[in-house]
Amino acid sequence: MRKRFLLYLMVITAWLSGNAQTAPGDTLAVLQIAQEEGLSQLGATSLQFDKNGYLWIGTQNGLNRFNGHQMKVWLAEEQINDFPNDLIRAMHYENDTLWMTTHMNALCAYLLAENRFIHFSDQLDFENTPSLKHSLALYAASDNQLLIGTAGHCLLFNRHTLTYETLQIPQLLEHDFVTCIESIDEHHYLIGTNASGLYLLDLRSKSLYATDYLKALQRRQINVLFKQPSGDILIGTDRGLYTLAPDTKELKQESEQVIRGIYPWDDNYLLMSGARTNFLVTEDWKWQRLTFVDHRGKELEAVILAYEQDAQGGKWLGTETRGLFYYHPYQTKFKPKRIQASNAPKKDFISIFNFLRSANDLWMATEFGFVKHPLKSADYKLYRTDFVGYTLAEDAEGKLWAGGYDQGLLRYNPQADKFDRIPLPTVDRDVIQITPISSDTIWIHTLASGIYALNIHDLKANPVVFWERPILGSRASYVDRKGNIWIGSENGLYCVNSDRNITYYDSLSNGRVFAITEDQQHIWVGTAKGLNKLHPGTGKITHYTKQTGLPNDFIYGVQVDDNHNIWVSTNYGISMLDQRTETFKNYTEDDGLQNNEFNGKAAYRDSLGNLYFGGMNGFNIFHPDSIPINVHTGRTHIENVLLFGRPIAQNILYTDTLIFSHDQNVITFDYVNLNYLWSKKNRYQFMLEGFDKEWRPVTRDRSTTYTNLSPGTYTFKVRGSNNELLWGDIDEITVIIRSPWYATTIFRIGLVLFVLVLIAGGFSYKTYQQRQTNRRLLRMVQERTEELSEANRALHQSLELTQHQKENISFLMQELNHRVKNNLQLITSLIDIQSFEISDQRIQDKLRTLQSRIFTVSKIHDLLNVRDSEQGVYINTFIDNLAQDLIIFSGQNIDFHSDMEQVILPSNRLTYIGLIINEMITNSIKHAFQEQQTNKTIYIRLDAHGDNMILRYQDNGVGFNKDKIWDAGHQGMNLIHLLIAELKGTIDLEINGGTIFIIELPTK
């Protein structure tokens, strides 16, 4: 019986497959997600999205969470969080809880915020009813009821009380189990089985029963139930598709196709999965076979088991053996075209080098000649030359000219529908560019012979030279709106203006020029290493390379669209430069380009603004305004935080603050943007507030590490963009790194309080001691007061006697000083009288010297008698007055000059200083000045330097013999030396138009 059934099923399936192939078909390019992305098993049985935007995949071997880049997997044998079974049949997400039915443990749930699994196996008697283990279908009913389909039973699970009720299938057959559940209304549900057909479930009466209007489906394999917006229920079985109208209880068969799954594709189609074939079905039951291919065109045969749509409009398909399929209507922005000509030597990878649109015909220069393609049809006509066609141009009269390698110059003959060869005065047969110059002339660019000006009427050609030499390898040219002719060669860029003046530009990013165009202000030049923006007025050139955002540095073609965006073709896709933001948007073969590699000269813009780019495997035509843009940015999440490279135990998605110790300061943040449409093009910016001063540069990396963070509070912020570089919201997490115990605020406050307590205790103890001392002192004061009173009386008497004695002493001192002064004056007078009685001049000189010394001592005596002399003496004033008195005392006409700072010296040094000045002035008078000398001058300078003073004495006499000045015969100089030594000073001597003494003495 079973063999006959299988044979019958194979015949029906084959017939249906053949029937589906005859229907109009559609092909969807999908992204396959499998083991390379970490999917635990290729049988994706169920799909769900959570509130954060993550995709959850239940497989036949584990639970997976997908972020667009990689899977996070939970396996029962590897977990310690009670995940009961790896074979997941169905899932339902609600209130941040993921409910799952499994193959061996009935129902379980994963609590996302708590990061733990719970299950309820203890409530079911698996030992006596082992079939309850095998749960498959799962449906969320009203009143917080979960309906669970198992082998032979339907379980009612109350999510409030976490308890089960068990209902058995009424007409149970062998190996019968519940496959699907769908609601009719709030209280009634359809229960489909794999063998016994379809049943009704009444939640109010908790009854499961068969009904007559479903009798036609008795003993049928019910694969899927799907409720339409109208309320009708589609029933997919192994023998066809049925429609049930619950109101009228009418059951109608719509098709004999085997239907295993029904999913809402869009507003116009349902996706129906068959045994081996998938269909898009319209409301009026038009079936369109759906073929899945990868982005290289390889067909992917798959049975669809699950379907979900994400917030960005992407469609996710869980398959039986191929993992996940992802489709988005914006996944391919371009549609590649291939040249399909019957006389082409090959069908694929026909290289295209140049375009020209003439009316509704597109002409292309290819590796086998030239192709005409009517744009309103799928026809291609190859004018085969078996040489590389490289350039196309149209002159002022609308004639089509062509050229290429090893075939010279050609002109299209529309009457004969062929290309005629036009002779040129050169043996070079490589024509690499044609430039219409005027109504009569075109320039023909050859590879090795330079440029020729060709008259299109008489076909006469003359060479075009620049600075008396030809330009070789000029494969690119452009005539701008001002009539200037731009020529790109193998050796840079030339500009020829209307007066035939030539400007050469040698500052391009590379000398090999492949493309030239203009916008409203600039000339754009594509080279073998980068794009260049040239301002003709200033000659300034801006370079754009891979470092500034280009996908590749080799620029084959350059075009400008109506929005002034710059489009370039490269060796790795095409790229658009937005001049407002100075950013590039890059497209590759994944976006629907003909190939990642494009060809030189194969970039063109027609009068309607359409852009054409060709390469080694066909071409793309598009209008820049028609390119679909994904405006959904996706949510950005901080997924994981690692310390020293190891994940922490916390559930980061549900954590807003982390606290670490001071030595946990090497932190890694993992983040992701859940834009699934080309997620590899998502970009990120982040910053750590408290460490970074501004946002870090845009990066594609999804992880960053901060090291040696100081204690403090930080906020890590990250934002992600989608594949269009549109930025989404910011996610953030606060990180607190605690200070070490000795640097915490609590410790510092405690330390301050402890110090204050110590200080207060010290003051209290000191106050206590002071009080004790005061008591003792008070007693002593009282005892001594009487003694002092008696002593005070005696002291008063003594003070009266002392005052009387002081007055007597003051009188005696005044008398003594008067008599000393009189005696010094008397001695001076006696010496003066004695000198008159002595005729010996030598003795008179000695007496005169003695007299001056006594005079000096007398002046010092007068100064020391001043009352304030104990506090010190202003030595500058003393020296100035003494010097002037000594000069007057000498009786000679000597000019005296002084420049002295105020310096105070102790009075006990005054005599030494006075005698030194006396000896110096006396020596100048006696030995320095000649009798016939008329301008006699003495100059004294006094400077203070810290704790020293410098006395500079100078005369303009005949000077000393420096070597003999300290001989024994010079008693005056020896006295000076002795006095200075006594004062612990130094003396130096200079002979320069007189004598200069420099004396340095301490002031203390």
ChimeraX attribute file (.defattr): number of C-alpha atoms within 10 A of each C-alpha:
attribute: neighborCount
match mode: 1-to-1
recipient: residues
	/A:1	6
	/A:2	7
	/A:3	8
	/A:4	9
	/A:5	9
	/A:6	11
	/A:7	12
	/A:8	11
	/A:9	16
	/A:10	13
	/A:11	11
	/A:12	17
	/A:13	20
	/A:14	13
	/A:15	12
	/A:16	18
	/A:17	19
	/A:18	12
	/A:19	12
	/A:20	19
	/A:21	13
	/A:22	10
	/A:23	14
	/A:24	11
	/A:25	14
	/A:26	12
	/A:27	12
	/A:28	16
	/A:29	24
	/A:30	25
	/A:31	20
	/A:32	20
	/A:33	20
	/A:34	20
	/A:35	14
	/A:36	11
	/A:37	14
	/A:38	16
	/A:39	26
	/A:40	25
	/A:41	21
	/A:42	19
	/A:43	25
	/A:44	32
	/A:45	25
	/A:46	24
	/A:47	25
	/A:48	23
	/A:49	20
	/A:50	17
	/A:51	10
	/A:52	13
	/A:53	20
	/A:54	18
	/A:55	22
	/A:56	22
	/A:57	29
	/A:58	29
	/A:59	26
	/A:60	20
	/A:61	20
	/A:62	21
	/A:63	26
	/A:64	22
	/A:65	21
	/A:66	21
	/A:67	20
	/A:68	20
	/A:69	17
	/A:70	16
	/A:71	21
	/A:72	14
	/A:73	17
	/A:74	18
	/A:75	17
	/A:76	16
	/A:77	12
	/A:78	9
	/A:79	11
	/A:80	11
	/A:81	13
	/A:82	14
	/A:83	22
	/A:84	23
	/A:85	23
	/A:86	21
	/A:87	23
	/A:88	28
	/A:89	21
	/A:90	26
	/A:91	24
	/A:92	19
	/A:93	18
	/A:94	12
	/A:95	9
	/A:96	14
	/A:97	16
	/A:98	19
	/A:99	23
	/A:100	28
	/A:101	27
	/A:102	25
	/A:103	21
	/A:104	19
	/A:105	25
	/A:106	27
	/A:107	30
	/A:108	21
	/A:109	20
	/A:110	20
	/A:111	14
	/A:112	16
	/A:113	13
	/A:114	12
	/A:115	11
	/A:116	13
	/A:117	19
	/A:118	15
	/A:119	18
	/A:120	15
	/A:121	16
	/A:122	8
	/A:123	11
	/A:124	18
	/A:125	12
	/A:126	15
	/A:127	9
	/A:128	8
	/A:129	11
	/A:130	13
	/A:131	20
	/A:132	27
	/A:133	21
	/A:134	22
	/A:135	29
	/A:136	23
	/A:137	24
	/A:138	26
	/A:139	20
	/A:140	18
	/A:141	21
	/A:142	13
	/A:143	12
	/A:144	12
	/A:145	18
	/A:146	20
	/A:147	24
	/A:148	28
	/A:149	30
	/A:150	28
	/A:151	24
	/A:152	23
	/A:153	23
	/A:154	25
	/A:155	22
	/A:156	20
	/A:157	21
	/A:158	16
	/A:159	12
	/A:160	9
	/A:161	8
	/A:162	11
	/A:163	13
	/A:164	18
	/A:165	13
	/A:166	14
	/A:167	16
	/A:168	15
	/A:169	25
	/A:170	14
	/A:171	15
	/A:172	16
	/A:173	14
	/A:174	9
	/A:175	11
	/A:176	20
	/A:177	26
	/A:178	29
	/A:179	23
	/A:180	23
	/A:181	27
	/A:182	24
	/A:183	21
	/A:184	18
	/A:185	13
	/A:186	12
	/A:187	15
	/A:188	17
	/A:189	20
	/A:190	20
	/A:191	27
	/A:192	29
	/A:193	31
	/A:194	22
	/A:195	21
	/A:196	24
	/A:197	24
	/A:198	27
	/A:199	23
	/A:200	20
	/A:201	22
	/A:202	15
	/A:203	18
	/A:204	9
	/A:205	8
	/A:206	12
	/A:207	14
	/A:208	20
	/A:209	15
	/A:210	18
	/A:211	10
	/A:212	9
	/A:213	13
	/A:214	16
	/A:215	14
	/A:216	12
	/A:217	21
	/A:218	18
	/A:219	15
	/A:220	18
	/A:221	21
	/A:222	28
	/A:223	21
	/A:224	24
	/A:225	24
	/A:226	20
	/A:227	16
	/A:228	12
	/A:229	7
	/A:230	7
	/A:231	15
	/A:232	18
	/A:233	21
	/A:234	22
	/A:235	29
	/A:236	29
	/A:237	25
	/A:238	21
	/A:239	19
	/A:240	17
	/A:241	21
	/A:242	19
	/A:243	20
	/A:244	19
	/A:245	15
	/A:246	14
	/A:247	9
	/A:248	8
	/A:249	12
	/A:250	12
	/A:251	20
	/A:252	14
	/A:253	14
	/A:254	13
	/A:255	15
	/A:256	15
	/A:257	24
	/A:258	24
	/A:259	26
	/A:260	25
	/A:261	23
	/A:262	27
	/A:263	19
	/A:264	17
	/A:265	16
	/A:266	11
	/A:267	8
	/A:268	11
	/A:269	19
	/A:270	19
	/A:271	22
	/A:272	26
	/A:273	24
	/A:274	24
	/A:275	20
	/A:276	16
	/A:277	23
	/A:278	26
	/A:279	23
	/A:280	23
	/A:281	20
	/A:282	14
	/A:283	10
	/A:284	8
	/A:285	12
	/A:286	13
	/A:287	21
	/A:288	21
	/A:289	22
	/A:290	22
	/A:291	18
	/A:292	21
	/A:293	18
	/A:294	15
	/A:295	18
	/A:296	11
	/A:297	12
	/A:298	10
	/A:299	15
	/A:300	15
	/A:301	15
	/A:302	23
	/A:303	21
	/A:304	30
	/A:305	20
	/A:306	23
	/A:307	23
	/A:308	19
	/A:309	19
	/A:310	18
	/A:311	15
	/A:312	16
	/A:313	17
	/A:314	17
	/A:315	18
	/A:316	21
	/A:317	26
	/A:318	27
	/A:319	22
	/A:320	19
	/A:321	17
	/A:322	21
	/A:323	23
	/A:324	26
	/A:325	24
	/A:326	19
	/A:327	21
	/A:328	21
	/A:329	14
	/A:330	16
	/A:331	21
	/A:332	22
	/A:333	18
	/A:334	22
	/A:335	13
	/A:336	20
	/A:337	16
	/A:338	19
	/A:339	26
	/A:340	19
	/A:341	17
	/A:342	11
	/A:343	11
	/A:344	17
	/A:345	11
	/A:346	12
	/A:347	13
	/A:348	13
	/A:349	15
	/A:350	20
	/A:351	24
	/A:352	31
	/A:353	27
	/A:354	27
	/A:355	28
	/A:356	22
	/A:357	21
	/A:358	15
	/A:359	10
	/A:360	11
	/A:361	15
	/A:362	16
	/A:363	23
	/A:364	28
	/A:365	28
	/A:366	31
	/A:367	21
	/A:368	20
	/A:369	23
	/A:370	29
	/A:371	22
	/A:372	21
	/A:373	20
	/A:374	16
	/A:375	14
	/A:376	8
	/A:377	9
	/A:378	11
	/A:379	12
	/A:380	18
	/A:381	17
	/A:382	21
	/A:383	19
	/A:384	19
	/A:385	15
	/A:386	15
	/A:387	16
	/A:388	22
	/A:389	30
	/A:390	28
	/A:391	29
	/A:392	26
	/A:393	21
	/A:394	18
	/A:395	18
	/A:396	14
	/A:397	9
	/A:398	9
	/A:399	14
	/A:400	19
	/A:401	24
	/A:402	30
	/A:403	30
	/A:404	28
	/A:405	20
	/A:406	14
	/A:407	19
	/A:408	22
	/A:409	26
	/A:410	19
	/A:411	18
	/A:412	15
	/A:413	13
	/A:414	10
	/A:415	6
	/A:416	8
	/A:417	9
	/A:418	13
	/A:419	19
	/A:420	14
	/A:421	15
	/A:422	12
	/A:423	14
	/A:424	17
	/A:425	10
	/A:426	14
	/A:427	10
	/A:428	16
	/A:429	19
	/A:430	22
	/A:431	29
	/A:432	24
	/A:433	26
	/A:434	28
	/A:435	24
	/A:436	21
	/A:437	18
	/A:438	13
	/A:439	12
	/A:440	15
	/A:441	20
	/A:442	22
	/A:443	21
	/A:444	27
	/A:445	30
	/A:446	27
	/A:447	21
	/A:448	17
	/A:449	18
	/A:450	21
	/A:451	26
	/A:452	23
	/A:453	21
	/A:454	20
	/A:455	16
	/A:456	18
	/A:457	9
	/A:458	8
	/A:459	12
	/A:460	14
	/A:461	20
	/A:462	14
	/A:463	17
	/A:464	16
	/A:465	12
	/A:466	15
	/A:467	8
	/A:468	7
	/A:469	10
	/A:470	15
	/A:471	24
	/A:472	17
	/A:473	23
	/A:474	28
	/A:475	24
	/A:476	28
	/A:477	25
	/A:478	20
	/A:479	19
	/A:480	15
	/A:481	10
	/A:482	8
	/A:483	13
	/A:484	18
	/A:485	19
	/A:486	22
	/A:487	24
	/A:488	26
	/A:489	21
	/A:490	19
	/A:491	16
	/A:492	20
	/A:493	23
	/A:494	20
	/A:495	19
	/A:496	17
	/A:497	16
	/A:498	10
	/A:499	7
	/A:500	11
	/A:501	11
	/A:502	15
	/A:503	13
	/A:504	12
	/A:505	15
	/A:506	12
	/A:507	16
	/A:508	22
	/A:509	22
	/A:510	20
	/A:511	19
	/A:512	22
	/A:513	31
	/A:514	25
	/A:515	29
	/A:516	25
	/A:517	20
	/A:518	20
	/A:519	18
	/A:520	8
	/A:521	11
	/A:522	16
	/A:523	18
	/A:524	22
	/A:525	30
	/A:526	32
	/A:527	27
	/A:528	19
	/A:529	20
	/A:530	24
	/A:531	30
	/A:532	24
	/A:533	20
	/A:534	21
	/A:535	14
	/A:536	12
	/A:537	8
	/A:538	7
	/A:539	11
	/A:540	13
	/A:541	20
	/A:542	14
	/A:543	16
	/A:544	20
	/A:545	17
	/A:546	13
	/A:547	10
	/A:548	12
	/A:549	16
	/A:550	25
	/A:551	21
	/A:552	20
	/A:553	22
	/A:554	25
	/A:555	30
	/A:556	31
	/A:557	30
	/A:558	29
	/A:559	25
	/A:560	22
	/A:561	17
	/A:562	13
	/A:563	11
	/A:564	15
	/A:565	18
	/A:566	21
	/A:567	22
	/A:568	25
	/A:569	33
	/A:570	25
	/A:571	18
	/A:572	20
	/A:573	23
	/A:574	27
	/A:575	22
	/A:576	21
	/A:577	20
	/A:578	15
	/A:579	12
	/A:580	8
	/A:581	7
	/A:582	11
	/A:583	14
	/A:584	20
	/A:585	17
	/A:586	22
	/A:587	21
	/A:588	19
	/A:589	18
	/A:590	20
	/A:591	19
	/A:592	20
	/A:593	27
	/A:594	25
	/A:595	23
	/A:596	19
	/A:597	19
	/A:598	31
	/A:599	22
	/A:600	24
	/A:601	29
	/A:602	27
	/A:603	27
	/A:604	20
	/A:605	20
	/A:606	14
	/A:607	8
	/A:608	8
	/A:609	15
	/A:610	16
	/A:611	19
	/A:612	21
	/A:613	32
	/A:614	35
	/A:615	30
	/A:616	20
	/A:617	22
	/A:618	22
	/A:619	26
	/A:620	19
	/A:621	17
	/A:622	17
	/A:623	15
	/A:624	17
	/A:625	12
	/A:626	10
	/A:627	12
	/A:628	13
	/A:629	13
	/A:630	19
	/A:631	13
	/A:632	19
	/A:633	24
	/A:634	26
	/A:635	22
	/A:636	25
	/A:637	25
	/A:638	25
	/A:639	17
	/A:640	19
	/A:641	25
	/A:642	15
	/A:643	17
	/A:644	15
	/A:645	12
	/A:646	11
	/A:647	15
	/A:648	12
	/A:649	9
	/A:650	13
	/A:651	14
	/A:652	19
	/A:653	15
	/A:654	13
	/A:655	13
	/A:656	13
	/A:657	13
	/A:658	15
	/A:659	12
	/A:660	15
	/A:661	13
	/A:662	17
	/A:663	14
	/A:664	17
	/A:665	18
	/A:666	14
	/A:667	20
	/A:668	19
	/A:669	20
	/A:670	18
	/A:671	23
	/A:672	26
	/A:673	29
	/A:674	27
	/A:675	29
	/A:676	29
	/A:677	26
	/A:678	19
	/A:679	18
	/A:680	14
	/A:681	17
	/A:682	27
	/A:683	22
	/A:684	24
	/A:685	19
	/A:686	23
	/A:687	20
	/A:688	20
	/A:689	16
	/A:690	13
	/A:691	15
	/A:692	12
	/A:693	9
	/A:694	10
	/A:695	14
	/A:696	13
	/A:697	9
	/A:698	13
	/A:699	13
	/A:700	13
	/A:701	14
	/A:702	18
	/A:703	17
	/A:704	13
	/A:705	14
	/A:706	14
	/A:707	12
	/A:708	11
	/A:709	16
	/A:710	16
	/A:711	19
	/A:712	13
	/A:713	15
	/A:714	21
	/A:715	17
	/A:716	19
	/A:717	18
	/A:718	26
	/A:719	24
	/A:720	31
	/A:721	27
	/A:722	27
	/A:723	23
	/A:724	18
	/A:725	18
	/A:726	16
	/A:727	22
	/A:728	19
	/A:729	15
	/A:730	16
	/A:731	17
	/A:732	20
	/A:733	21
	/A:734	17
	/A:735	19
	/A:736	17
	/A:737	20
	/A:738	19
	/A:739	16
	/A:740	12
	/A:741	12
	/A:742	10
	/A:743	11
	/A:744	13
	/A:745	11
	/A:746	11
	/A:747	13
	/A:748	13
	/A:749	11
	/A:750	12
	/A:751	13
	/A:752	12
	/A:753	12
	/A:754	12
	/A:755	12
	/A:756	12
	/A:757	12
	/A:758	12
	/A:759	12
	/A:760	12
	/A:761	12
	/A:762	12
	/A:763	13
	/A:764	12
	/A:765	12
	/A:766	12
	/A:767	12
	/A:768	12
	/A:769	12
	/A:770	14
	/A:771	12
	/A:772	12
	/A:773	12
	/A:774	13
	/A:775	12
	/A:776	12
	/A:777	14
	/A:778	12
	/A:779	12
	/A:780	11
	/A:781	14
	/A:782	12
	/A:783	11
	/A:784	14
	/A:785	13
	/A:786	11
	/A:787	11
	/A:788	14
	/A:789	11
	/A:790	11
	/A:791	13
	/A:792	13
	/A:793	11
	/A:794	11
	/A:795	14
	/A:796	11
	/A:797	11
	/A:798	12
	/A:799	12
	/A:800	11
	/A:801	11
	/A:802	13
	/A:803	11
	/A:804	11
	/A:805	12
	/A:806	12
	/A:807	11
	/A:808	11
	/A:809	12
	/A:810	11
	/A:811	11
	/A:812	12
	/A:813	12
	/A:814	12
	/A:815	12
	/A:816	12
	/A:817	14
	/A:818	12
	/A:819	12
	/A:820	14
	/A:821	17
	/A:822	13
	/A:823	13
	/A:824	18
	/A:825	16
	/A:826	12
	/A:827	15
	/A:828	21
	/A:829	13
	/A:830	12
	/A:831	16
	/A:832	15
	/A:833	11
	/A:834	12
	/A:835	18
	/A:836	9
	/A:837	9
	/A:838	12
	/A:839	9
	/A:840	9
	/A:841	10
	/A:842	10
	/A:843	12
	/A:844	18
	/A:845	13
	/A:846	12
	/A:847	18
	/A:848	18
	/A:849	18
	/A:850	14
	/A:851	21
	/A:852	21
	/A:853	20
	/A:854	18
	/A:855	21
	/A:856	22
	/A:857	20
	/A:858	19
	/A:859	18
	/A:860	20
	/A:861	17
	/A:862	12
	/A:863	16
	/A:864	18
	/A:865	12
	/A:866	10
	/A:867	8
	/A:868	11
	/A:869	15
	/A:870	12
	/A:871	11
	/A:872	16
	/A:873	22
	/A:874	17
	/A:875	22
	/A:876	22
	/A:877	14
	/A:878	16
	/A:879	20
	/A:880	18
	/A:881	12
	/A:882	19
	/A:883	23
	/A:884	16
	/A:885	14
	/A:886	19
	/A:887	19
	/A:888	12
	/A:889	12
	/A:890	16
	/A:891	8
	/A:892	11
	/A:893	12
	/A:894	17
	/A:895	13
	/A:896	15
	/A:897	15
	/A:898	16
	/A:899	12
	/A:900	19
	/A:901	15
	/A:902	12
	/A:903	17
	/A:904	15
	/A:905	18
	/A:906	15
	/A:907	19
	/A:908	13
	/A:909	16
	/A:910	22
	/A:911	17
	/A:912	19
	/A:913	20
	/A:914	20
	/A:915	21
	/A:916	21
	/A:917	21
	/A:918	26
	/A:919	21
	/A:920	20
	/A:921	23
	/A:922	20
	/A:923	16
	/A:924	23
	/A:925	19
	/A:926	13
	/A:927	13
	/A:928	20
	/A:929	21
	/A:930	13
	/A:931	6
	/A:932	6
	/A:933	11
	/A:934	10
	/A:935	11
	/A:936	18
	/A:937	17
	/A:938	22
	/A:939	16
	/A:940	21
	/A:941	17
	/A:942	21
	/A:943	17
	/A:944	17
	/A:945	10
	/A:946	8
	/A:947	9
	/A:948	15
	/A:949	18
	/A:950	20
	/A:951	19
	/A:952	21
	/A:953	20
	/A:954	25
	/A:955	26
	/A:956	20
	/A:957	22
	/A:958	17
	/A:959	18
	/A:960	16
	/A:961	10
	/A:962	11
	/A:963	7
	/A:964	10
	/A:965	15
	/A:966	16
	/A:967	10
	/A:968	10
	/A:969	10
	/A:970	12
	/A:971	13
	/A:972	20
	/A:973	18
	/A:974	16
	/A:975	15
	/A:976	21
	/A:977	17
	/A:978	14
	/A:979	17
	/A:980	19
	/A:981	13
	/A:982	11
	/A:983	16
	/A:984	11
	/A:985	17
	/A:986	14
	/A:987	16
	/A:988	10
	/A:989	16
	/A:990	14
	/A:991	17
	/A:992	13
	/A:993	12
	/A:994	18
	/A:995	22
	/A:996	20
	/A:997	17
	/A:998	17
	/A:999	17
	/A:1000	22
	/A:1001	19
	/A:1002	16
	/A:1003	18
	/A:1004	9
